[in-house]
Amino acid sequence: MQMITPAVPKSWYLPSKPHKFCPGCGHGIVLKTFGDVIDELEIQDQTIFGLSLIHI
């Protein structure tokens, strides 16, 4: 059986993966969409995106 590797946006900082979001919350999907759009518009060198979550 051949394994399929999911596509990762080029703009992602790979050492920060996998993300720590809970399954089903949608945050990972939103972040992947941001990365895909940044790649599609080719604005990697002009973009800074930060995210901070506080878990209580």
C-alpha distance matrix in Angstrom:
0.0 3.8 6.5 9.6 12.8 15.7 18.7 21.7 25.2 26.8 29.8 28.2 29.3 26.0 27.6 28.6 25.1 23.8 26.7 28.5 29.0 28.6 25.7 27.2 30.2 29.1 30.3 26.9 26.5 30.1 29.6 26.5 28.6 31.5 29.3 28.0 31.7 33.0 30.5 31.3 35.0 34.7 37.0 35.2 38.3 40.6 38.7 39.0 37.4 37.9 37.0 38.4 37.8 40.0 38.6 41.4
3.8 0.0 3.8 6.5 9.7 12.8 15.4 18.4 21.8 23.3 26.4 25.0 26.2 23.1 24.9 26.1 22.7 21.7 24.6 26.9 27.5 27.5 24.8 26.2 28.9 27.5 28.3 24.8 24.3 27.7 27.0 23.7 25.9 28.6 26.2 24.8 28.5 29.6 27.0 27.9 31.6 31.1 33.5 31.6 34.8 37.1 35.4 35.9 34.4 35.2 34.5 36.2 35.9 38.3 37.3 40.3
6.5 3.8 0.0 3.8 6.4 9.6 12.6 15.3 18.9 20.5 23.4 21.7 22.9 19.6 21.5 22.4 18.9 17.9 20.8 23.1 23.7 23.9 21.4 23.0 25.5 24.2 24.8 21.2 21.0 24.4 23.5 20.5 22.9 25.4 23.1 22.1 25.8 26.9 24.5 25.7 29.3 28.8 30.9 28.9 32.0 34.3 32.4 32.6 31.0 31.6 30.9 32.5 32.1 34.6 33.5 36.6
9.6 6.5 3.8 0.0 3.8 6.3 9.1 12.2 15.6 17.5 20.4 19.0 20.6 17.8 20.1 20.8 17.4 16.5 19.1 21.7 22.1 22.5 19.9 21.2 23.5 21.7 22.3 18.7 18.1 21.3 20.5 17.2 19.4 22.1 19.8 18.5 22.2 23.4 21.0 22.0 25.7 25.4 27.5 25.7 29.0 31.1 29.2 29.7 28.1 28.9 28.4 30.3 30.1 32.9 32.1 35.4
12.8 9.7 6.4 3.8 0.0 3.8 6.4 8.9 12.5 14.2 17.0 15.4 16.9 14.0 16.5 17.3 14.0 13.5 16.3 19.2 19.8 20.8 18.8 20.2 22.0 20.1 20.1 16.4 16.2 19.2 17.8 14.6 17.2 19.4 16.8 16.0 19.8 20.6 18.3 19.8 23.3 22.6 24.5 22.5 25.7 27.8 25.9 26.2 24.8 25.6 25.3 27.2 27.4 30.2 29.7 33.1
15.7 12.8 9.6 6.3 3.8 0.0 3.8 6.3 9.8 12.3 14.8 13.2 15.3 13.0 15.8 15.9 12.6 12.1 14.2 17.2 17.4 18.5 16.4 17.5 19.0 16.8 16.8 13.1 12.6 15.5 14.4 11.0 13.5 15.9 13.6 12.7 16.5 17.5 15.6 17.0 20.5 20.3 22.0 20.2 23.6 25.4 23.2 23.6 21.8 22.8 22.4 24.5 24.7 27.7 27.4 30.9
18.7 15.4 12.6 9.1 6.4 3.8 0.0 3.8 6.6 9.1 11.8 11.0 13.6 12.0 15.4 15.6 12.9 13.2 14.9 18.4 18.5 20.1 18.4 19.2 20.1 17.3 16.9 13.4 12.5 14.7 13.2 9.6 11.6 13.6 10.9 9.7 13.4 14.3 12.0 13.5 16.9 16.6 18.5 16.8 20.3 22.1 20.2 21.0 19.7 21.2 21.3 23.9 24.6 27.9 28.2 31.8
21.7 18.4 15.3 12.2 8.9 6.3 3.8 0.0 3.8 6.3 8.4 7.2 9.9 8.7 12.3 12.3 10.2 11.0 12.5 16.1 16.6 18.8 17.8 18.8 19.0 16.3 15.1 11.6 11.5 13.0 10.7 7.6 10.2 11.3 8.2 8.2 11.9 12.0 10.2 12.5 15.5 14.8 16.1 13.9 17.3 19.1 17.1 17.6 16.3 17.7 18.0 20.7 21.7 25.1 25.7 29.4
25.2 21.8 18.9 15.6 12.5 9.8 6.6 3.8 0.0 3.8 5.4 5.7 9.2 9.5 13.2 13.0 11.8 13.2 13.9 17.6 17.7 20.4 19.7 20.3 19.9 16.9 15.3 12.3 11.9 12.3 9.8 7.0 8.7 8.9 5.3 5.4 8.8 8.3 6.5 9.3 11.9 11.1 12.3 10.4 13.9 15.5 13.6 14.6 13.7 15.8 16.8 19.9 21.5 25.0 26.1 29.9
26.8 23.3 20.5 17.5 14.2 12.3 9.1 6.3 3.8 0.0 3.8 5.6 8.2 8.9 12.6 13.2 12.9 14.9 15.8 19.6 20.3 23.3 22.9 23.7 23.2 20.3 18.3 15.5 15.4 15.5 12.6 10.4 12.0 11.3 7.5 8.1 10.5 8.8 6.4 9.8 11.8 9.8 11.0 8.5 11.5 13.9 12.7 13.9 14.0 16.3 17.9 21.1 23.1 26.6 28.0 31.8
29.8 26.4 23.4 20.4 17.0 14.8 11.8 8.4 5.4 3.8 0.0 3.8 6.6 8.8 12.1 12.0 12.5 14.7 14.9 18.4 19.1 22.3 22.5 23.2 22.1 19.3 16.8 14.5 14.8 14.1 10.8 9.8 11.1 9.3 5.9 8.0 9.6 6.9 6.3 10.1 11.1 9.2 9.0 5.9 9.1 11.0 9.3 10.1 10.3 12.7 14.8 18.0 20.4 24.0 25.7 29.5
28.2 25.0 21.7 19.0 15.4 13.2 11.0 7.2 5.7 5.6 3.8 0.0 3.8 5.7 8.9 8.3 8.7 11.0 11.2 14.8 15.8 19.1 19.5 20.6 19.6 17.2 14.5 12.0 13.1 12.8 9.2 8.5 11.0 9.6 6.5 9.3 11.5 9.6 9.4 13.0 14.4 12.9 12.5 9.4 12.2 13.8 11.4 11.1 10.2 11.6 12.9 15.8 17.8 21.2 22.7 26.4
29.3 26.2 22.9 20.6 16.9 15.3 13.6 9.9 9.2 8.2 6.6 3.8 0.0 3.8 5.8 5.9 7.6 10.5 11.0 14.3 16.1 19.6 20.5 22.2 21.1 19.2 16.2 13.8 15.7 15.5 11.7 11.6 14.4 12.9 10.1 13.0 15.1 12.9 12.8 16.5 17.5 15.6 14.8 11.2 13.0 15.0 12.7 11.6 11.0 11.5 12.9 15.2 17.4 20.4 21.9 25.6
26.0 23.1 19.6 17.8 14.0 13.0 12.0 8.7 9.5 8.9 8.8 5.7 3.8 0.0 3.8 5.3 5.5 8.2 10.1 13.5 15.7 18.8 19.3 21.4 20.9 19.3 16.7 13.7 15.8 16.5 12.9 12.1 15.5 14.8 11.8 14.2 17.0 15.3 14.5 18.1 19.7 17.9 17.7 14.2 16.3 18.5 16.3 15.3 14.4 14.6 15.3 17.1 18.7 21.5 22.4 26.1
27.6 24.9 21.5 20.1 16.5 15.8 15.4 12.3 13.2 12.6 12.1 8.9 5.8 3.8 0.0 3.8 5.5 8.2 10.0 12.7 15.6 18.8 19.9 22.4 21.7 20.7 17.9 15.3 18.0 18.7 15.1 15.0 18.5 17.6 15.0 17.7 20.3 18.5 18.1 21.7 23.1 21.2 20.6 17.0 18.5 20.6 18.4 16.7 15.7 15.1 15.5 16.6 17.9 20.3 21.0 24.5
28.6 26.1 22.4 20.8 17.3 15.9 15.6 12.3 13.0 13.2 12.0 8.3 5.9 5.3 3.8 0.0 3.8 6.4 6.8 9.5 12.2 15.6 17.0 19.4 18.4 17.6 14.6 12.4 15.4 15.8 12.3 13.0 16.4 15.4 13.5 16.6 19.0 17.4 17.7 21.2 22.5 21.1 20.1 16.8 18.6 20.0 17.2 15.1 13.4 12.3 12.0 13.0 14.2 16.6 17.5 21.1
25.1 22.7 18.9 17.4 14.0 12.6 12.9 10.2 11.8 12.9 12.5 8.7 7.6 5.5 5.5 3.8 0.0 3.0 5.0 8.3 10.8 13.7 14.4 17.0 16.6 15.7 13.3 10.4 13.3 14.6 11.5 11.4 15.2 15.1 13.1 15.6 18.5 17.6 17.5 20.7 22.5 21.5 21.1 18.0 20.4 21.9 19.0 17.4 15.3 14.5 13.7 14.8 15.3 17.8 18.0 21.6
23.8 21.7 17.9 16.5 13.5 12.1 13.2 11.0 13.2 14.9 14.7 11.0 10.5 8.2 8.2 6.4 3.0 0.0 3.8 6.6 8.9 11.4 11.9 14.7 14.7 14.2 12.3 9.4 12.4 14.3 11.8 11.7 15.4 15.9 14.4 16.5 19.5 19.2 19.2 22.0 24.1 23.4 23.1 20.3 22.9 24.2 21.2 19.5 17.1 16.0 14.7 15.4 15.1 17.4 17.0 20.5
26.7 24.6 20.8 19.1 16.3 14.2 14.9 12.5 13.9 15.8 14.9 11.2 11.0 10.1 10.0 6.8 5.0 3.8 0.0 3.8 5.7 8.9 10.2 12.7 11.9 11.6 9.2 7.1 10.7 11.9 9.7 10.6 14.1 14.3 13.6 16.1 18.6 18.4 19.1 21.8 23.5 23.2 22.5 19.9 22.5 23.2 19.9 17.9 15.0 13.5 11.5 12.0 11.5 14.0 13.8 17.4
28.5 26.9 23.1 21.7 19.2 17.2 18.4 16.1 17.6 19.6 18.4 14.8 14.3 13.5 12.7 9.5 8.3 6.6 3.8 0.0 3.8 6.6 9.0 11.9 10.9 11.8 9.6 8.7 12.5 13.6 12.1 13.6 16.8 17.0 16.8 19.4 21.6 21.6 22.6 25.2 26.8 26.6 25.7 23.2 25.6 26.0 22.5 20.2 17.0 14.9 12.2 11.5 9.9 11.6 10.7 14.0
29.0 27.5 23.7 22.1 19.8 17.4 18.5 16.6 17.7 20.3 19.1 15.8 16.1 15.7 15.6 12.2 10.8 8.9 5.7 3.8 0.0 3.8 6.4 8.6 7.1 8.3 6.6 6.7 10.1 11.2 10.7 12.5 15.1 15.7 16.3 18.5 20.5 21.0 22.3 24.5 26.0 26.5 25.5 23.5 26.2 26.2 22.6 20.5 17.0 15.0 11.9 11.5 9.4 11.4 10.3 13.6
28.6 27.5 23.9 22.5 20.8 18.5 20.1 18.8 20.4 23.3 22.3 19.1 19.6 18.8 18.8 15.6 13.7 11.4 8.9 6.6 3.8 0.0 3.8 6.3 5.8 8.4 8.3 8.7 11.4 13.1 13.4 14.9 17.1 18.3 19.1 20.9 23.0 23.9 25.1 26.9 28.7 29.4 28.7 26.9 29.7 29.7 26.0 24.0 20.5 18.6 15.3 14.6 12.0 13.2 11.2 13.7
25.7 24.8 21.4 19.9 18.8 16.4 18.4 17.8 19.7 22.9 22.5 19.5 20.5 19.3 19.9 17.0 14.4 11.9 10.2 9.0 6.4 3.8 0.0 3.8 5.7 7.6 8.9 8.5 10.2 12.8 13.6 14.2 16.3 18.2 18.9 20.1 22.4 23.8 24.6 26.1 28.3 29.2 28.9 27.3 30.4 30.6 27.0 25.5 22.0 20.6 17.7 17.6 15.3 16.8 15.0 17.4
27.2 26.2 23.0 21.2 20.2 17.5 19.2 18.8 20.3 23.7 23.2 20.6 22.2 21.4 22.4 19.4 17.0 14.7 12.7 11.9 8.6 6.3 3.8 0.0 3.8 5.5 8.3 8.8 9.3 11.5 13.4 14.1 15.3 17.6 18.9 19.6 21.5 23.4 24.4 25.5 27.5 28.9 28.7 27.5 30.8 30.6 27.0 25.8 22.2 21.2 18.2 18.5 16.2 17.9 16.4 18.6
30.2 28.9 25.5 23.5 22.0 19.0 20.1 19.0 19.9 23.2 22.1 19.6 21.1 20.9 21.7 18.4 16.6 14.7 11.9 10.9 7.1 5.8 5.7 3.8 0.0 3.8 5.7 7.8 8.7 9.8 11.7 13.3 14.4 15.9 17.7 19.0 20.3 22.0 23.6 24.7 26.3 27.7 27.1 26.0 29.0 28.4 24.8 23.3 19.6 18.3 15.2 15.3 13.0 14.8 13.8 16.1
29.1 27.5 24.2 21.7 20.1 16.8 17.3 16.3 16.9 20.3 19.3 17.2 19.2 19.3 20.7 17.6 15.7 14.2 11.6 11.8 8.3 8.4 7.6 5.5 3.8 0.0 3.8 5.5 5.2 6.3 8.8 10.1 10.7 12.5 14.4 15.4 16.7 18.6 20.1 21.0 22.7 24.3 23.8 23.0 26.2 25.6 22.1 21.0 17.5 16.9 14.3 15.3 13.9 16.5 16.1 18.9
30.3 28.3 24.8 22.3 20.1 16.8 16.9 15.1 15.3 18.3 16.8 14.5 16.2 16.7 17.9 14.6 13.3 12.3 9.2 9.6 6.6 8.3 8.9 8.3 5.7 3.8 0.0 3.8 5.4 5.1 6.2 8.6 9.9 10.6 12.4 14.2 15.4 16.6 18.4 19.9 21.2 22.4 21.5 20.4 23.4 22.8 19.1 17.7 14.1 13.2 10.5 11.7 10.7 13.8 14.0 17.2
26.9 24.8 21.2 18.7 16.4 13.1 13.4 11.6 12.3 15.5 14.5 12.0 13.8 13.7 15.3 12.4 10.4 9.4 7.1 8.7 6.7 8.7 8.5 8.8 7.8 5.5 3.8 0.0 3.8 5.5 5.1 6.2 8.6 9.9 10.6 12.2 14.3 15.3 16.5 18.2 20.0 20.9 20.4 18.9 22.1 22.1 18.6 17.5 14.2 13.7 11.7 13.3 12.8 15.9 16.0 19.4
26.5 24.3 21.0 18.1 16.2 12.6 12.5 11.5 11.9 15.4 14.8 13.1 15.7 15.8 18.0 15.4 13.3 12.4 10.7 12.5 10.1 11.4 10.2 9.3 8.7 5.2 5.4 3.8 0.0 3.8 5.5 5.1 6.2 8.7 9.9 10.4 12.3 14.2 15.3 16.2 18.3 19.7 19.7 18.8 22.3 22.1 18.8 18.4 15.3 15.6 14.0 16.1 15.8 19.0 19.2 22.4
30.1 27.7 24.4 21.3 19.2 15.5 14.7 13.0 12.3 15.5 14.1 12.8 15.5 16.5 18.7 15.8 14.6 14.3 11.9 13.6 11.2 13.1 12.8 11.5 9.8 6.3 5.1 5.5 3.8 0.0 3.8 5.5 5.1 6.3 8.7 9.8 10.6 12.4 14.3 15.2 16.6 18.2 17.6 17.0 20.3 19.6 16.2 15.7 12.5 13.1 11.7 14.2 14.3 17.8 18.7 21.9
29.6 27.0 23.5 20.5 17.8 14.4 13.2 10.7 9.8 12.6 10.8 9.2 11.7 12.9 15.1 12.3 11.5 11.8 9.7 12.1 10.7 13.4 13.6 13.4 11.7 8.8 6.2 5.1 5.5 3.8 0.0 3.8 5.4 5.0 6.3 8.6 9.9 10.6 12.4 14.2 15.5 16.3 15.5 14.3 17.5 17.2 13.7 13.0 9.8 10.4 9.5 12.4 13.2 16.9 18.1 21.6
26.5 23.7 20.5 17.2 14.6 11.0 9.6 7.6 7.0 10.4 9.8 8.5 11.6 12.1 15.0 13.0 11.4 11.7 10.6 13.6 12.5 14.9 14.2 14.1 13.3 10.1 8.6 6.2 5.1 5.5 3.8 0.0 3.8 5.4 5.0 6.1 8.6 9.8 10.5 12.1 14.2 15.0 15.1 13.9 17.5 17.8 14.7 14.8 12.3 13.5 13.1 15.9 16.7 20.3 21.2 24.7
28.6 25.9 22.9 19.4 17.2 13.5 11.6 10.2 8.7 12.0 11.1 11.0 14.4 15.5 18.5 16.4 15.2 15.4 14.1 16.8 15.1 17.1 16.3 15.3 14.4 10.7 9.9 8.6 6.2 5.1 5.4 3.8 0.0 3.8 5.3 5.0 6.2 8.5 9.8 10.3 12.2 13.9 14.1 13.9 17.5 17.2 14.4 15.0 12.7 14.5 14.3 17.5 18.4 22.0 23.1 26.5
31.5 28.6 25.4 22.1 19.4 15.9 13.6 11.3 8.9 11.3 9.3 9.6 12.9 14.8 17.6 15.4 15.1 15.9 14.3 17.0 15.7 18.3 18.2 17.6 15.9 12.5 10.6 9.9 8.7 6.3 5.0 5.4 3.8 0.0 3.8 5.5 5.2 6.2 8.6 9.9 10.7 12.1 11.3 11.1 14.4 13.8 10.7 11.3 9.1 11.4 11.9 15.4 17.0 20.8 22.5 25.9
29.3 26.2 23.1 19.8 16.8 13.6 10.9 8.2 5.3 7.5 5.9 6.5 10.1 11.8 15.0 13.5 13.1 14.4 13.6 16.8 16.3 19.1 18.9 18.9 17.7 14.4 12.4 10.6 9.9 8.7 6.3 5.0 5.3 3.8 0.0 3.8 5.5 5.1 6.2 8.5 10.0 10.3 10.2 9.0 12.6 13.0 10.3 11.1 9.6 12.1 13.1 16.6 18.4 22.1 23.7 27.3
28.0 24.8 22.1 18.5 16.0 12.7 9.7 8.2 5.4 8.1 8.0 9.3 13.0 14.2 17.7 16.6 15.6 16.5 16.1 19.4 18.5 20.9 20.1 19.6 19.0 15.4 14.2 12.2 10.4 9.8 8.6 6.1 5.0 5.5 3.8 0.0 3.8 5.5 5.1 6.0 8.6 9.6 10.8 10.5 14.3 14.7 12.7 14.3 13.1 15.7 16.6 20.0 21.6 25.3 26.6 30.2
31.7 28.5 25.8 22.2 19.8 16.5 13.4 11.9 8.8 10.5 9.6 11.5 15.1 17.0 20.3 19.0 18.5 19.5 18.6 21.6 20.5 23.0 22.4 21.5 20.3 16.7 15.4 14.3 12.3 10.6 9.9 8.6 6.2 5.2 5.5 3.8 0.0 3.8 5.3 5.0 6.1 8.3 8.8 9.8 13.4 12.9 11.1 13.2 12.4 15.5 16.7 20.4 22.2 26.0 27.7 31.2
33.0 29.6 26.9 23.4 20.6 17.5 14.3 12.0 8.3 8.8 6.9 9.6 12.9 15.3 18.5 17.4 17.6 19.2 18.4 21.6 21.0 23.9 23.8 23.4 22.0 18.6 16.6 15.3 14.2 12.4 10.6 9.8 8.5 6.2 5.1 5.5 3.8 0.0 3.8 5.6 5.3 5.9 5.6 6.1 9.6 9.4 7.7 10.2 10.2 13.6 15.6 19.3 21.7 25.4 27.5 31.0
30.5 27.0 24.5 21.0 18.3 15.6 12.0 10.2 6.5 6.4 6.3 9.4 12.8 14.5 18.1 17.7 17.5 19.2 19.1 22.6 22.3 25.1 24.6 24.4 23.6 20.1 18.4 16.5 15.3 14.3 12.4 10.5 9.8 8.6 6.2 5.1 5.3 3.8 0.0 3.8 5.5 4.9 6.7 6.6 10.2 11.3 10.4 12.9 13.2 16.4 18.3 21.9 24.1 27.9 29.6 33.3
31.3 27.9 25.7 22.0 19.8 17.0 13.5 12.5 9.3 9.8 10.1 13.0 16.5 18.1 21.7 21.2 20.7 22.0 21.8 25.2 24.5 26.9 26.1 25.5 24.7 21.0 19.9 18.2 16.2 15.2 14.2 12.1 10.3 9.9 8.5 6.0 5.0 5.6 3.8 0.0 3.8 5.4 8.0 9.5 12.7 13.2 12.7 15.6 15.7 19.1 20.8 24.5 26.5 30.3 32.0 35.6
35.0 31.6 29.3 25.7 23.3 20.5 16.9 15.5 11.9 11.8 11.1 14.4 17.5 19.7 23.1 22.5 22.5 24.1 23.5 26.8 26.0 28.7 28.3 27.5 26.3 22.7 21.2 20.0 18.3 16.6 15.5 14.2 12.2 10.7 10.0 8.6 6.1 5.3 5.5 3.8 0.0 3.8 5.5 8.3 10.9 10.5 10.6 14.0 14.8 18.5 20.6 24.4 26.8 30.5 32.6 36.1
34.7 31.1 28.8 25.4 22.6 20.3 16.6 14.8 11.1 9.8 9.2 12.9 15.6 17.9 21.2 21.1 21.5 23.4 23.2 26.6 26.5 29.4 29.2 28.9 27.7 24.3 22.4 20.9 19.7 18.2 16.3 15.0 13.9 12.1 10.3 9.6 8.3 5.9 4.9 5.4 3.8 0.0 3.8 5.8 8.0 8.9 9.7 13.1 14.5 18.2 20.7 24.4 27.1 30.8 32.9 36.6
37.0 33.5 30.9 27.5 24.5 22.0 18.5 16.1 12.3 11.0 9.0 12.5 14.8 17.7 20.6 20.1 21.1 23.1 22.5 25.7 25.5 28.7 28.9 28.7 27.1 23.8 21.5 20.4 19.7 17.6 15.5 15.1 14.1 11.3 10.2 10.8 8.8 5.6 6.7 8.0 5.5 3.8 0.0 3.8 5.5 5.2 6.1 9.8 11.7 15.4 18.3 22.0 24.9 28.5 31.0 34.5
35.2 31.6 28.9 25.7 22.5 20.2 16.8 13.9 10.4 8.5 5.9 9.4 11.2 14.2 17.0 16.8 18.0 20.3 19.9 23.2 23.5 26.9 27.3 27.5 26.0 23.0 20.4 18.9 18.8 17.0 14.3 13.9 13.9 11.1 9.0 10.5 9.8 6.1 6.6 9.5 8.3 5.8 3.8 0.0 3.8 5.5 5.4 8.2 10.1 13.6 16.5 20.1 23.0 26.6 29.0 32.6
38.3 34.8 32.0 29.0 25.7 23.6 20.3 17.3 13.9 11.5 9.1 12.2 13.0 16.3 18.5 18.6 20.4 22.9 22.5 25.6 26.2 29.7 30.4 30.8 29.0 26.2 23.4 22.1 22.3 20.3 17.5 17.5 17.5 14.4 12.6 14.3 13.4 9.6 10.2 12.7 10.9 8.0 5.5 3.8 0.0 3.8 5.8 8.4 11.4 14.6 18.1 21.4 24.7 28.0 30.7 34.2
40.6 37.1 34.3 31.1 27.8 25.4 22.1 19.1 15.5 13.9 11.0 13.8 15.0 18.5 20.6 20.0 21.9 24.2 23.2 26.0 26.2 29.7 30.6 30.6 28.4 25.6 22.8 22.1 22.1 19.6 17.2 17.8 17.2 13.8 13.0 14.7 12.9 9.4 11.3 13.2 10.5 8.9 5.2 5.5 3.8 0.0 3.8 7.0 10.2 13.6 17.1 20.4 23.8 27.1 30.0 33.4
38.7 35.4 32.4 29.2 25.9 23.2 20.2 17.1 13.6 12.7 9.3 11.4 12.7 16.3 18.4 17.2 19.0 21.2 19.9 22.5 22.6 26.0 27.0 27.0 24.8 22.1 19.1 18.6 18.8 16.2 13.7 14.7 14.4 10.7 10.3 12.7 11.1 7.7 10.4 12.7 10.6 9.7 6.1 5.4 5.8 3.8 0.0 3.8 6.5 10.0 13.4 16.8 20.1 23.5 26.4 29.8
39.0 35.9 32.6 29.7 26.2 23.6 21.0 17.6 14.6 13.9 10.1 11.1 11.6 15.3 16.7 15.1 17.4 19.5 17.9 20.2 20.5 24.0 25.5 25.8 23.3 21.0 17.7 17.5 18.4 15.7 13.0 14.8 15.0 11.3 11.1 14.3 13.2 10.2 12.9 15.6 14.0 13.1 9.8 8.2 8.4 7.0 3.8 0.0 3.8 6.7 10.3 13.5 17.0 20.2 23.2 26.5
37.4 34.4 31.0 28.1 24.8 21.8 19.7 16.3 13.7 14.0 10.3 10.2 11.0 14.4 15.7 13.4 15.3 17.1 15.0 17.0 17.0 20.5 22.0 22.2 19.6 17.5 14.1 14.2 15.3 12.5 9.8 12.3 12.7 9.1 9.6 13.1 12.4 10.2 13.2 15.7 14.8 14.5 11.7 10.1 11.4 10.2 6.5 3.8 0.0 3.8 6.9 10.4 13.7 17.1 19.9 23.3
37.9 35.2 31.6 28.9 25.6 22.8 21.2 17.7 15.8 16.3 12.7 11.6 11.5 14.6 15.1 12.3 14.5 16.0 13.5 14.9 15.0 18.6 20.6 21.2 18.3 16.9 13.2 13.7 15.6 13.1 10.4 13.5 14.5 11.4 12.1 15.7 15.5 13.6 16.4 19.1 18.5 18.2 15.4 13.6 14.6 13.6 10.0 6.7 3.8 0.0 3.8 6.8 10.3 13.6 16.5 19.8
37.0 34.5 30.9 28.4 25.3 22.4 21.3 18.0 16.8 17.9 14.8 12.9 12.9 15.3 15.5 12.0 13.7 14.7 11.5 12.2 11.9 15.3 17.7 18.2 15.2 14.3 10.5 11.7 14.0 11.7 9.5 13.1 14.3 11.9 13.1 16.6 16.7 15.6 18.3 20.8 20.6 20.7 18.3 16.5 18.1 17.1 13.4 10.3 6.9 3.8 0.0 3.8 6.8 10.2 13.0 16.4
38.4 36.2 32.5 30.3 27.2 24.5 23.9 20.7 19.9 21.1 18.0 15.8 15.2 17.1 16.6 13.0 14.8 15.4 12.0 11.5 11.5 14.6 17.6 18.5 15.3 15.3 11.7 13.3 16.1 14.2 12.4 15.9 17.5 15.4 16.6 20.0 20.4 19.3 21.9 24.5 24.4 24.4 22.0 20.1 21.4 20.4 16.8 13.5 10.4 6.8 3.8 0.0 3.8 6.7 9.9 13.0
37.8 35.9 32.1 30.1 27.4 24.7 24.6 21.7 21.5 23.1 20.4 17.8 17.4 18.7 17.9 14.2 15.3 15.1 11.5 9.9 9.4 12.0 15.3 16.2 13.0 13.9 10.7 12.8 15.8 14.3 13.2 16.7 18.4 17.0 18.4 21.6 22.2 21.7 24.1 26.5 26.8 27.1 24.9 23.0 24.7 23.8 20.1 17.0 13.7 10.3 6.8 3.8 0.0 3.8 6.3 9.6
40.0 38.3 34.6 32.9 30.2 27.7 27.9 25.1 25.0 26.6 24.0 21.2 20.4 21.5 20.3 16.6 17.8 17.4 14.0 11.6 11.4 13.2 16.8 17.9 14.8 16.5 13.8 15.9 19.0 17.8 16.9 20.3 22.0 20.8 22.1 25.3 26.0 25.4 27.9 30.3 30.5 30.8 28.5 26.6 28.0 27.1 23.5 20.2 17.1 13.6 10.2 6.7 3.8 0.0 3.8 6.4
38.6 37.3 33.5 32.1 29.7 27.4 28.2 25.7 26.1 28.0 25.7 22.7 21.9 22.4 21.0 17.5 18.0 17.0 13.8 10.7 10.3 11.2 15.0 16.4 13.8 16.1 14.0 16.0 19.2 18.7 18.1 21.2 23.1 22.5 23.7 26.6 27.7 27.5 29.6 32.0 32.6 32.9 31.0 29.0 30.7 30.0 26.4 23.2 19.9 16.5 13.0 9.9 6.3 3.8 0.0 3.8
41.4 40.3 36.6 35.4 33.1 30.9 31.8 29.4 29.9 31.8 29.5 26.4 25.6 26.1 24.5 21.1 21.6 20.5 17.4 14.0 13.6 13.7 17.4 18.6 16.1 18.9 17.2 19.4 22.4 21.9 21.6 24.7 26.5 25.9 27.3 30.2 31.2 31.0 33.3 35.6 36.1 36.6 34.5 32.6 34.2 33.4 29.8 26.5 23.3 19.8 16.4 13.0 9.6 6.4 3.8 0.0
